[in-house]
Amino acid sequence: MSRRVIFAGIASAFLLVSTWMPADAGGRRGTQRSVAVLLGGINAARRAYHVRLLRLDQRLCRVAVAHAVDMVEHNYFNHVSLDGHSPFDRMQAYHVRFGYAGENLALDSNAVAASIALWNSDEHRRNELEPHFKHVGIAAVPRGDGEYVIVEDFSD
């Protein structure tokens, strides 16, 4: 199956998710909508590649939200926090056990645009399709300039 066909399928999944979900009212509802769009896109790609679908994990979501909020509050964008903690350090602090783990970051105007940008990056796409990963935590936190900080934390 060609990358173009997969991309078209993912774009269709994003459009379907965004059309049936309620209008983004900001705040928690907007964040939940963004998480649903991001998870739907990842799992559409995994389905197309015959990889087990990811389950949204609440502990990983807390890890992702904490990092996204920290980046917004302290105006930076990096896998390593200002206090020197890596994604793996943050997962361990939240008692997430893992043998395999990874993190994707994006900064974009909405979840659909961020998902497409992540898919178009070889390294980020590898994380989204990694067969060892079974769980994901996703955060989409708005900044004051209208952009969203997206964090996807993966584990086995």
Z-matrix of the N, CA and C atoms (Angstrom, degrees):
N
C 1 1.451
C 2 1.528 1 107.90
N 3 1.301 2 116.91 1 133.88
C 4 1.457 3 120.44 2 -175.93
C 5 1.518 4 110.88 3 -79.32
N 6 1.327 5 114.28 4 156.22
C 7 1.456 6 121.12 5 178.19
C 8 1.528 7 110.40 6 -61.13
N 9 1.328 8 117.45 7 -35.47
C 10 1.467 9 121.67 8 -179.72
C 11 1.533 10 110.64 9 -63.72
N 12 1.340 11 117.44 10 -42.63
C 13 1.460 12 121.13 11 179.71
C 14 1.525 13 110.06 12 -65.52
N 15 1.329 14 116.78 13 -42.86
C 16 1.466 15 121.13 14 178.54
C 17 1.521 16 109.58 15 -61.58
N 18 1.338 17 116.61 16 -46.51
C 19 1.460 18 120.72 17 -179.16
C 20 1.526 19 110.59 18 -60.09
N 21 1.320 20 117.40 19 -41.58
C 22 1.467 21 120.73 20 178.83
C 23 1.523 22 110.11 21 -62.75
N 24 1.325 23 117.37 22 -40.03
C 25 1.462 24 121.24 23 178.04
C 26 1.516 25 111.62 24 -64.91
N 27 1.326 26 116.81 25 -40.47
C 28 1.460 27 120.67 26 178.80
C 29 1.523 28 110.11 27 -66.77
N 30 1.313 29 116.79 28 -43.37
C 31 1.467 30 120.04 29 178.70
C 32 1.526 31 110.03 30 -61.01
N 33 1.318 32 117.78 31 -39.69
C 34 1.467 33 120.88 32 177.32
C 35 1.521 34 111.13 33 -63.75
N 36 1.329 35 116.96 34 -40.60
C 37 1.471 36 120.39 35 178.20
C 38 1.523 37 110.17 36 -62.36
N 39 1.330 38 118.01 37 -41.01
C 40 1.460 39 120.94 38 178.35
C 41 1.524 40 110.03 39 -62.15
N 42 1.321 41 116.69 40 -43.74
C 43 1.457 42 119.86 41 -178.97
C 44 1.517 43 111.16 42 -64.46
N 45 1.328 44 117.20 43 -40.65
C 46 1.464 45 120.02 44 178.68
C 47 1.521 46 110.67 45 -63.68
N 48 1.330 47 116.58 46 -46.78
C 49 1.460 48 119.73 47 -179.52
C 50 1.511 49 109.96 48 -61.81
N 51 1.337 50 117.76 49 -45.26
C 52 1.452 51 118.75 50 -176.54
C 53 1.514 52 113.04 51 -71.24
N 54 1.327 53 119.51 52 -22.29
C 55 1.463 54 118.90 53 179.43
C 56 1.524 55 112.11 54 -82.71
N 57 1.325 56 119.79 55 -30.44
C 58 1.461 57 118.47 56 -179.19
C 59 1.504 58 112.77 57 -89.71
N 60 1.326 59 118.23 58 -15.68
C 61 1.460 60 120.19 59 -179.78
C 62 1.522 61 109.97 60 -80.46
N 63 1.349 62 118.41 61 150.97
C 64 1.462 63 120.46 62 179.38
C 65 1.517 64 111.25 63 -64.26
N 66 1.318 65 115.25 64 157.36
C 67 1.464 66 120.01 65 179.20
C 68 1.507 67 110.04 66 -57.54
N 69 1.322 68 116.35 67 142.68
C 70 1.457 69 122.94 68 -179.43
C 71 1.525 70 109.34 69 -66.83
N 72 1.307 71 115.98 70 111.68
C 73 1.465 72 121.35 71 -179.11
C 74 1.517 73 111.30 72 -97.39
N 75 1.326 74 117.14 73 9.43
C 76 1.454 75 120.70 74 -178.64
C 77 1.513 76 110.48 75 81.29
N 78 1.330 77 115.12 76 174.80
C 79 1.456 78 120.65 77 177.15
C 80 1.514 79 113.04 78 60.85
N 81 1.329 80 115.69 79 -143.15
C 82 1.466 81 121.99 80 -174.88
C 83 1.525 82 112.33 81 -62.17
N 84 1.320 83 117.87 82 -42.08
C 85 1.460 84 120.47 83 -179.51
C 86 1.532 85 110.41 84 -61.40
N 87 1.334 86 117.10 85 -42.66
C 88 1.456 87 120.98 86 178.14
C 89 1.515 88 111.90 87 -63.42
N 90 1.337 89 116.06 88 -38.81
C 91 1.456 90 120.19 89 178.76
C 92 1.519 91 110.24 90 -67.10
N 93 1.325 92 117.69 91 -43.19
C 94 1.465 93 120.86 92 178.46
C 95 1.525 94 110.95 93 -62.13
N 96 1.308 95 116.89 94 -40.39
C 97 1.464 96 121.00 95 178.38
C 98 1.530 97 109.83 96 -62.67
N 99 1.322 98 116.49 97 -45.26
C 100 1.467 99 120.46 98 179.77
C 101 1.519 100 111.22 99 -61.85
N 102 1.331 101 116.80 100 -42.73
C 103 1.471 102 120.58 101 179.03
C 104 1.527 103 109.52 102 -62.15
N 105 1.323 104 117.78 103 -43.19
C 106 1.468 105 120.79 104 179.13
C 107 1.526 106 111.26 105 -61.99
N 108 1.324 107 117.21 106 -41.45
C 109 1.467 108 121.08 107 179.29
C 110 1.531 109 110.12 108 -64.63
N 111 1.329 110 116.84 109 -46.21
C 112 1.467 111 121.10 110 -178.93
C 113 1.528 112 110.93 111 -63.07
N 114 1.336 113 117.00 112 -47.95
C 115 1.468 114 120.55 113 179.12
C 116 1.522 115 110.73 114 -62.62
N 117 1.324 116 117.61 115 -42.46
C 118 1.462 117 120.69 116 178.39
C 119 1.517 118 112.44 117 -60.02
N 120 1.320 119 116.52 118 -40.60
C 121 1.462 120 120.34 119 179.24
C 122 1.516 121 112.75 120 -66.80
N 123 1.336 122 115.72 121 -44.15
C 124 1.472 123 119.79 122 178.66
C 125 1.528 124 109.77 123 -61.42
N 126 1.318 125 116.77 124 -48.02
C 127 1.467 126 119.38 125 -176.77
C 128 1.520 127 112.56 126 -70.32
N 129 1.329 128 118.30 127 -28.35
C 130 1.468 129 120.09 128 173.35
C 131 1.528 130 109.96 129 -63.67
N 132 1.307 131 117.03 130 -41.88
C 133 1.471 132 120.82 131 178.13
C 134 1.521 133 110.54 132 -66.96
N 135 1.324 134 117.17 133 -44.39
C 136 1.460 135 120.49 134 179.91
C 137 1.531 136 110.60 135 -62.24
N 138 1.326 137 116.58 136 -40.20
C 139 1.467 138 120.39 137 177.35
C 140 1.529 139 110.13 138 -61.62
N 141 1.314 140 116.78 139 -44.92
C 142 1.470 141 121.18 140 -179.01
C 143 1.528 142 111.55 141 -63.17
N 144 1.331 143 116.91 142 -31.52
C 145 1.463 144 121.67 143 179.90
C 146 1.529 145 112.07 144 -95.44
N 147 1.328 146 117.23 145 7.88
C 148 1.466 147 122.84 146 178.38
C 149 1.527 148 111.84 147 59.15
N 150 1.333 149 115.34 148 42.82
C 151 1.460 150 122.22 149 176.81
C 152 1.527 151 107.20 150 -111.60
N 153 1.331 152 116.35 151 140.66
C 154 1.464 153 121.34 152 -179.86
C 155 1.526 154 110.67 153 -51.44
N 156 1.324 155 116.20 154 136.38
C 157 1.458 156 121.25 155 -179.09
C 158 1.531 157 110.50 156 -69.36
N 159 1.324 158 115.46 157 149.11
C 160 1.460 159 121.29 158 178.30
C 161 1.518 160 110.37 159 -84.21
N 162 1.327 161 115.76 160 146.06
C 163 1.460 162 121.93 161 173.53
C 164 1.520 163 108.57 162 -104.46
N 165 1.310 164 115.72 163 136.52
C 166 1.453 165 121.15 164 176.62
C 167 1.521 166 107.97 165 -69.85
N 168 1.327 167 116.64 166 126.43
C 169 1.461 168 123.24 167 -175.72
C 170 1.533 169 108.63 168 -113.14
N 171 1.312 170 116.66 169 124.35
C 172 1.465 171 120.58 170 -174.95
C 173 1.528 172 113.07 171 -64.71
N 174 1.339 173 118.33 172 -37.11
C 175 1.472 174 118.97 173 177.14
C 176 1.525 175 110.87 174 -65.17
N 177 1.334 176 116.39 175 -42.70
C 178 1.466 177 119.18 176 177.80
C 179 1.522 178 110.67 177 -66.06
N 180 1.325 179 117.55 178 -33.96
C 181 1.469 180 120.03 179 175.87
C 182 1.531 181 110.18 180 -62.98
N 183 1.325 182 117.38 181 -40.76
C 184 1.472 183 119.84 182 178.00
C 185 1.527 184 110.95 183 -63.57
N 186 1.332 185 116.81 184 -39.17
C 187 1.473 186 121.28 185 176.65
C 188 1.527 187 109.48 186 -61.65
N 189 1.323 188 116.14 187 -47.99
C 190 1.470 189 121.43 188 -177.81
C 191 1.530 190 111.20 189 -64.09
N 192 1.332 191 116.79 190 -45.16
C 193 1.464 192 120.34 191 -179.83
C 194 1.522 193 110.43 192 -62.74
N 195 1.323 194 117.40 193 -45.28
C 196 1.465 195 120.38 194 -179.01
C 197 1.529 196 111.01 195 -59.00
N 198 1.330 197 116.73 196 -42.11
C 199 1.468 198 119.44 197 -179.35
C 200 1.524 199 111.10 198 -70.28
N 201 1.334 200 116.95 199 -41.58
C 202 1.466 201 119.97 200 179.10
C 203 1.531 202 110.63 201 -62.93
N 204 1.316 203 117.51 202 -44.53
C 205 1.471 204 121.25 203 178.75
C 206 1.527 205 110.44 204 -62.33
N 207 1.334 206 116.31 205 -42.61
C 208 1.466 207 120.02 206 178.45
C 209 1.525 208 111.20 207 -60.12
N 210 1.343 209 116.83 208 -43.73
C 211 1.465 210 119.61 209 179.35
C 212 1.525 211 111.08 210 -64.39
N 213 1.332 212 117.84 211 -39.44
C 214 1.465 213 120.67 212 179.18
C 215 1.522 214 110.36 213 -67.56
N 216 1.332 215 116.42 214 -47.67
C 217 1.468 216 120.43 215 -176.66
C 218 1.524 217 112.98 216 -65.48
N 219 1.334 218 117.18 217 -32.33
C 220 1.468 219 120.97 218 -176.53
C 221 1.527 220 113.36 219 -108.35
N 222 1.329 221 116.16 220 9.48
C 223 1.464 222 122.29 221 172.17
C 224 1.537 223 114.04 222 53.48
N 225 1.336 224 115.62 223 57.14
C 226 1.468 225 120.86 224 172.96
C 227 1.518 226 108.22 225 -143.05
N 228 1.331 227 115.42 226 170.36
C 229 1.460 228 120.99 227 -179.47
C 230 1.518 229 107.29 228 -147.14
N 231 1.338 230 116.57 229 101.81
C 232 1.453 231 120.61 230 -175.05
C 233 1.523 232 109.31 231 -165.27
N 234 1.331 233 116.53 232 152.45
C 235 1.466 234 120.75 233 174.71
C 236 1.524 235 111.07 234 -67.81
N 237 1.315 236 116.67 235 -30.68
C 238 1.467 237 121.28 236 179.50
C 239 1.525 238 107.92 237 -96.29
N 240 1.334 239 115.54 238 126.32
C 241 1.466 240 120.39 239 -178.68
C 242 1.526 241 110.37 240 -71.69
N 243 1.317 242 116.52 241 167.13
C 244 1.469 243 120.97 242 -178.89
C 245 1.520 244 111.99 243 -62.74
N 246 1.339 245 117.63 244 -24.42
C 247 1.466 246 120.00 245 176.90
C 248 1.529 247 112.29 246 -90.21
N 249 1.348 248 116.24 247 9.11
C 250 1.467 249 121.23 248 172.43
C 251 1.510 250 115.79 249 89.27
N 252 1.327 251 119.21 250 9.13
C 253 1.463 252 121.33 251 -178.61
C 254 1.527 253 111.58 252 -87.30
N 255 1.331 254 114.32 253 132.26
C 256 1.469 255 121.82 254 177.74
C 257 1.536 256 109.25 255 -84.69
N 258 1.333 257 116.99 256 170.76
C 259 1.470 258 118.78 257 174.56
C 260 1.532 259 111.82 258 -56.02
N 261 1.322 260 116.66 259 -36.85
C 262 1.462 261 121.60 260 -177.68
C 263 1.532 262 110.25 261 -70.05
N 264 1.334 263 117.23 262 -38.42
C 265 1.469 264 120.71 263 174.84
C 266 1.525 265 110.43 264 -61.22
N 267 1.335 266 116.20 265 -44.17
C 268 1.468 267 120.42 266 -179.22
C 269 1.525 268 110.78 267 -64.45
N 270 1.333 269 117.14 268 -41.12
C 271 1.468 270 119.82 269 178.63
C 272 1.522 271 110.53 270 -62.49
N 273 1.314 272 116.99 271 -43.80
C 274 1.465 273 120.58 272 179.26
C 275 1.530 274 110.98 273 -63.45
N 276 1.336 275 117.38 274 -38.54
C 277 1.466 276 120.92 275 178.74
C 278 1.536 277 111.59 276 -62.43
N 279 1.344 278 116.91 277 -28.16
C 280 1.458 279 121.87 278 177.62
C 281 1.532 280 111.78 279 -96.07
N 282 1.330 281 116.39 280 13.28
C 283 1.468 282 123.07 281 176.49
C 284 1.519 283 113.33 282 61.89
N 285 1.317 284 116.64 283 35.56
C 286 1.459 285 121.66 284 173.79
C 287 1.522 286 106.91 285 -89.05
N 288 1.325 287 115.73 286 121.23
C 289 1.471 288 120.55 287 177.30
C 290 1.522 289 108.23 288 -90.78
N 291 1.322 290 116.15 289 137.31
C 292 1.460 291 119.13 290 -179.13
C 293 1.519 292 110.20 291 -155.33
N 294 1.323 293 114.43 292 150.42
C 295 1.452 294 122.36 293 167.90
C 296 1.523 295 109.21 294 -103.66
N 297 1.340 296 113.84 295 -35.49
C 298 1.463 297 122.53 296 176.63
C 299 1.524 298 107.40 297 -123.34
N 300 1.319 299 116.17 298 137.00
C 301 1.462 300 120.30 299 177.88
C 302 1.520 301 109.16 300 -153.99
N 303 1.310 302 114.94 301 158.22
C 304 1.459 303 120.19 302 178.62
C 305 1.512 304 110.12 303 -161.89
N 306 1.322 305 115.17 304 170.31
C 307 1.457 306 120.30 305 179.97
C 308 1.515 307 110.11 306 -145.61
N 309 1.328 308 115.32 307 137.40
C 310 1.458 309 122.71 308 170.89
C 311 1.516 310 108.05 309 -114.21
N 312 1.333 311 116.51 310 140.70
C 313 1.457 312 123.06 311 173.95
C 314 1.518 313 108.47 312 -124.29
N 315 1.325 314 114.97 313 144.67
C 316 1.462 315 120.20 314 173.80
C 317 1.516 316 108.18 315 -146.31
N 318 1.321 317 114.68 316 154.50
C 319 1.463 318 122.49 317 174.98
C 320 1.515 319 105.85 318 -133.58
N 321 1.346 320 115.82 319 113.14
C 322 1.464 321 118.53 320 -176.23
C 323 1.519 322 110.02 321 -155.60
N 324 1.326 323 115.83 322 175.32
C 325 1.462 324 121.40 323 -175.40
C 326 1.523 325 113.42 324 -77.73
N 327 1.337 326 117.74 325 -20.18
C 328 1.460 327 121.09 326 178.30
C 329 1.524 328 109.42 327 -163.17
N 330 1.335 329 115.03 328 170.36
C 331 1.457 330 120.50 329 -175.41
C 332 1.524 331 113.02 330 -65.94
N 333 1.313 332 118.01 331 -36.76
C 334 1.463 333 120.38 332 -179.53
C 335 1.526 334 110.09 333 -64.64
N 336 1.323 335 117.03 334 -48.16
C 337 1.469 336 120.93 335 179.34
C 338 1.530 337 110.81 336 -61.87
N 339 1.339 338 117.02 337 -40.74
C 340 1.469 339 120.40 338 178.86
C 341 1.520 340 110.88 339 -64.30
N 342 1.331 341 117.09 340 -42.51
C 343 1.465 342 120.34 341 -179.53
C 344 1.518 343 111.84 342 -63.97
N 345 1.311 344 116.47 343 -40.29
C 346 1.470 345 119.91 344 178.21
C 347 1.518 346 110.25 345 -65.61
N 348 1.327 347 117.41 346 -42.17
C 349 1.471 348 121.01 347 178.27
C 350 1.529 349 110.65 348 -62.97
N 351 1.324 350 117.19 349 -42.70
C 352 1.468 351 120.03 350 178.45
C 353 1.524 352 110.55 351 -63.51
N 354 1.330 353 117.33 352 -42.69
C 355 1.456 354 121.02 353 179.95
C 356 1.529 355 111.13 354 -62.57
N 357 1.318 356 117.81 355 -34.23
C 358 1.464 357 121.53 356 -178.31
C 359 1.522 358 113.58 357 -79.19
N 360 1.306 359 118.19 358 -2.44
C 361 1.460 360 123.48 359 176.83
C 362 1.532 361 108.80 360 -101.66
N 363 1.328 362 116.95 361 122.19
C 364 1.466 363 120.42 362 -177.45
C 365 1.527 364 112.28 363 -54.37
N 366 1.329 365 117.51 364 -46.89
C 367 1.467 366 121.24 365 -176.45
C 368 1.538 367 111.21 366 -65.11
N 369 1.317 368 116.79 367 -44.26
C 370 1.459 369 120.02 368 179.92
C 371 1.528 370 111.17 369 -68.09
N 372 1.322 371 117.01 370 -39.05
C 373 1.464 372 121.63 371 178.20
C 374 1.529 373 109.93 372 -62.92
N 375 1.339 374 117.29 373 -39.35
C 376 1.472 375 120.21 374 177.31
C 377 1.531 376 110.54 375 -58.77
N 378 1.341 377 116.81 376 -43.19
C 379 1.468 378 119.26 377 177.02
C 380 1.523 379 110.84 378 -61.56
N 381 1.324 380 117.61 379 -44.27
C 382 1.461 381 120.93 380 -177.79
C 383 1.525 382 112.09 381 -64.35
N 384 1.328 383 117.25 382 -28.53
C 385 1.468 384 121.57 383 -177.52
C 386 1.531 385 113.35 384 -104.23
N 387 1.322 386 118.18 385 0.69
C 388 1.467 387 121.93 386 -177.39
C 389 1.534 388 110.11 387 -57.70
N 390 1.341 389 117.70 388 118.47
C 391 1.464 390 119.52 389 -176.45
C 392 1.533 391 114.33 390 -69.14
N 393 1.334 392 118.82 391 -21.93
C 394 1.463 393 120.28 392 177.31
C 395 1.524 394 112.30 393 -69.46
N 396 1.319 395 116.87 394 -26.50
C 397 1.460 396 119.98 395 -176.99
C 398 1.529 397 110.25 396 -75.24
N 399 1.334 398 115.44 397 133.53
C 400 1.463 399 122.53 398 178.19
C 401 1.527 400 111.69 399 -120.69
N 402 1.332 401 115.96 400 -21.29
C 403 1.462 402 121.36 401 -174.09
C 404 1.525 403 109.95 402 -127.39
N 405 1.331 404 114.98 403 151.96
C 406 1.461 405 120.21 404 176.59
C 407 1.523 406 108.48 405 -143.28
N 408 1.310 407 114.99 406 145.73
C 409 1.456 408 122.45 407 169.04
C 410 1.513 409 106.86 408 -119.99
N 411 1.312 410 116.76 409 134.58
C 412 1.462 411 120.54 410 -174.44
C 413 1.518 412 109.22 411 -129.82
N 414 1.331 413 115.20 412 139.17
C 415 1.466 414 121.54 413 174.36
C 416 1.518 415 108.75 414 -133.43
N 417 1.324 416 115.65 415 144.99
C 418 1.462 417 122.90 416 173.36
C 419 1.524 418 105.93 417 -136.73
N 420 1.324 419 115.89 418 104.15
C 421 1.463 420 120.96 419 -174.29
C 422 1.529 421 108.87 420 -115.10
N 423 1.337 422 116.64 421 124.04
C 424 1.472 423 119.69 422 -178.35
C 425 1.524 424 111.91 423 -73.92
N 426 1.324 425 115.19 424 143.33
C 427 1.466 426 121.89 425 171.40
C 428 1.529 427 107.75 426 -98.87
N 429 1.305 428 115.96 427 170.08
C 430 1.453 429 120.87 428 -179.85
C 431 1.516 430 114.52 429 -65.54
N 432 1.345 431 117.57 430 -20.37
C 433 1.467 432 121.33 431 -177.14
C 434 1.522 433 113.28 432 -91.58
N 435 1.347 434 117.30 433 7.66
C 436 1.458 435 120.51 434 179.17
C 437 1.521 436 114.21 435 91.83
N 438 1.305 437 118.01 436 -9.07
C 439 1.465 438 122.01 437 176.62
C 440 1.528 439 109.29 438 -82.93
N 441 1.328 440 116.13 439 157.41
C 442 1.457 441 122.30 440 175.45
C 443 1.518 442 109.63 441 -114.09
N 444 1.328 443 116.10 442 136.72
C 445 1.465 444 122.07 443 169.46
C 446 1.527 445 106.21 444 -90.64
N 447 1.325 446 114.86 445 120.49
C 448 1.464 447 122.23 446 -178.68
C 449 1.524 448 108.33 447 -108.24
N 450 1.317 449 116.21 448 130.65
C 451 1.472 450 122.14 449 174.91
C 452 1.523 451 107.50 450 -127.23
N 453 1.325 452 115.75 451 128.74
C 454 1.461 453 122.81 452 173.56
C 455 1.515 454 106.66 453 -121.16
N 456 1.343 455 117.07 454 114.97
C 457 1.471 456 122.23 455 177.24
C 458 1.521 457 108.67 456 -108.27
N 459 1.313 458 116.28 457 128.61
C 460 1.463 459 123.59 458 -175.34
C 461 1.526 460 111.09 459 -115.03
N 462 1.338 461 116.35 460 146.49
C 463 1.467 462 120.16 461 171.81
C 464 1.521 463 109.60 462 -151.35
N 465 1.317 464 114.05 463 166.20
C 466 1.461 465 119.69 464 178.19
C 467 1.520 466 110.50 465 -88.08
